[in-house]
Amino acid sequence: MQGRAVTEFVMEHVPDEVGRFLDEQGVSRADVRHVVPHQANAHLIRRLADELRLPRAALHSTVERYGNTGAASLPVTLDAAARDGRFEPGDLVLLVAFGGGMSIGLSLVRW
């Protein structure tokens, strides 16, 4: 595991990929209400959230409670936010996955 290399990859590529993805979907950054990122570590999540420039999006995190749960981090965090009643019908939720050989996965869910 090369944490610094992963951080550099994420900060260099994920914000631009999110912008392209939202453009391809015809969604403005202001329309995204929630971001559920991979729970790599709290510092990286905060830095990434700042760089994504999603002005109305709530950032959801469980890394403080569970640590990095690997591939389960998105469903664990999505479930925690849903159980806490954070989502309203019609909200756009951006799921941001990264890692595993320097890959990026993005999904947009209308709640």
N, C-alpha and C positions, 0 to 999 in steps of 0.2 A: 504494500500500500504506500503510495507516494502522495501524501496529503497535500503538499504544496502544489504538486503538478495538477491534481484534481481541482483544487481551488482556482488555479490560474486558468484551467480549461473552462470551468464553470463561468467565471467572471468575464472571460474573453468571448465566449460563444453563446451562452444561454440568453442573455438579454436581447441580442440581435435575433436569435432564432424565435424567441417569444414574439418580438415585433413582427417578424415575417409571418409567423403562424397566425397572429391576430389579423393581419392585413389579408391573408389568404381566406380567412373565415368571414371577412367583412365586419369585423368587430373592432370598435374603438377601445383604446386603453381605459377610457372612463366608464365603459360598460361592464368591465370585469369587477365583480363585487367581492370575490374571494380568491385567494391564492393558497394552494396546498402544495408546498414544495417537498422534495425528498428531504428527509431529516438527517442530513449529513452531520452538521453541528450548528449550534446556535449562532456563532459568529458568522459563518458563511451564509446562513439563512437571512440574517439581518442585512448583510452586505448585498446579497442578491436582491432582496426586496427593494432596497433603495435604488438599485440599478434598473429594475424592471419598469419603474415609472408608471405605476398603476395607481392613480391618485385616489380612487374610491374603494380600493380593494383592501379587505381585511386579510392579514397574514395569519395563517393557522400553523401552530407549532406544538409538537408533543415531545421534541427531543429532550427538553428539560426533565420531563417525567419518565420517559422510557429509554432515552439514548437513541443511537442510530440503530433502527430495527431493520436495516437493509431494504430488501425489496418490499417488505411489508409496511414501510414507513408511510407511503401514500394512503393505502386503505386504512391503516390505524389512525392517521391524523384526520382523514375524511370522516371516519366513523365518530371520532371524538367530537369534532365540530358539529356533526349532525345530531348526536345525542345531547349536546349542549344547546340545541335549538338555534344555532348560528345562521342557518340558511332559511331564506324565505322562498316561497314558490316563485319561479321565474328568474332567480338569481343565476348569474353566470359564475361558474367556479372553474378556475384554471388550475389544472394539475400539471406539475413540473417535475419530471423525473430526470435524473442524470447519474452517471457513474458507469459501471460495467463496461470497461474498455473505452472510456471517454465517449459515451453515447448520451443522447438527449431524447426524451420522449415527452410529448405535450398532448394534452387533451383538454377540451372545453366542454363542460357539462352544464346544461340548463337544468337547474334544480326543480 
